[in-house]
């Protein structure tokens, strides 16, 4: 595993730490490499992580989905690297 890959794995895990306080269930499943993202299922927020996708794609889709909930992050501590990833202001 190269350093960039390891950094992206850690960044994804840090990003996913926001899911629980935002009321988002995280599901990791094989989706062919092109799936993933935030969805509403039976009234519940679910963030799908496509385990067939490269880590960069998983990170991008997850950040894209969670960034839609930026207005709900005001009372949650968000690490600086994740703030940058989500495009949040300090």
C-alpha positions, 0 to 999 in steps of 0.5 A: 500500500503506497502512502497516498492510498494509506492517506486516502483510507485514513481520510475516508475513515475520518470522514465516515466518523461524521455519519453517526452524529448526522444520523447516517447509516454507512453500508459497505457493499459491492456495487460494481465500482460505479455506485455509492453515495447518500440515499434516503431509504424508508425515511433513513439516511444511508451512505453507500460505500462501493467496495468495488470502487477505488479508494479515491472514488469511495472518498469522492462519493462519500464526501459528495454525499455528506457535503449535502448535510453541511448545514447540520455540521455546525455543532459537530467537531470536523477535523481540518482535513475533512473541512477542506475536503467538504469545502466547509468554512472555518 
